[in-house]
């Protein structure tokens, strides 16, 4: 099974695992992007479900791009996508699936 995670390319933060469910990103005290708790002000929400990973942009937030294209509300993400928000670069990554194929 592949596991997705978000890499903070320019901030000294550990990668953020993206298990099934919703993860929110907001601003930390130093101004960098960081995970925030439910109910806190958020800039992006990443929803991981059986269809894939969906990014929702907070209402009124501008300057969010995925692979150079502006996103104003929602975008479906794939491993390798480059996300720019608030002057910061993030990358959606996935672990390599190392399981041996099974016979049918």
N, C-alpha and C positions, 0 to 999 in steps of 0.2 A: 504494500500500500504506500502511496506517495503522501507525504505530509507537506503542506504549504506553510511558508513563513514569510514575513516581511522584513527586509533588510533596510536598516537606516544607514544610507551610504555616507552621509556627512556628519553624523552625530555619533558620539561614543556610547551607543546604546546596544544592548544585546538584541539579536534578532527576536521578532515577535512571532511566536507560534500562532497559527490560525486554525484551531480545531473547529469542529462544527459549532455553529452559533454565531454570535455577534461580538466583534471587538471594536472598541471606539478609540479614536486618537484625538487628542486635544493638545493644548500647549502646557508644557511643564513650567515651573517657576523660572527657569532660565530662558524660556522662549522657544526651546526646541520642541519638536513633535514627540509625543509620548502617549502610551496607553492611559486612558482615563476610566474611572469607574462608571457604572451605569448611573444615570441621573446627572452626571457632570456635563458641563459644556463640552461639546465635541465639534471637530472640524470634519472628520471622516468617520464613517462606520463601514466595517468590512464584515459582510455576512457570508459565511461558508455553509452551504447546504448541498444537497445531492445534485443540484444543477451546476454548481461551481461557486466561484467567489464573486460577489457583487459589492461594488463600492458606492456608497451614498455620500453625497457632498452636502454639508450643512447649508441651509437656506441663506442666500446672500453672499456666500463665500465665492470669490472669483480667483482666477489664477491657478486652478487645478487642471493639470494636463496628464493624460495617459498616452505615452508614446508620441508626444508632441501635439496631441489633439485635445482641445478644451473639453472639460466635463462640467456641466452645470447642475446635473441632478444625480444620475445613476450611470454606472458603466460596469460591464462584465469584464473581469480580469482573468488573465492567463499567466502561467509561469513565464517569467522573462520580461513581463511588462515593466516599464519604467514610469513611475508616478512622480510628478512634481507638484508640490503643494507648499504654499507660503515660503517659496525660495529654497525648499529642501527637496532632496532627491531620495526616493524610496524605490526598492525593487522587490517585486513579487517573485519568490523563488520556490522551488519544490525539491525535496530530496529525491535522489534517484531510487527507483524501485529496484531493489536487489533480489527480490524473490525469484526463484526459478519458475519458469512457466510450468503450468500443470497440464497434464494430458486430459483430453475430454473423453 
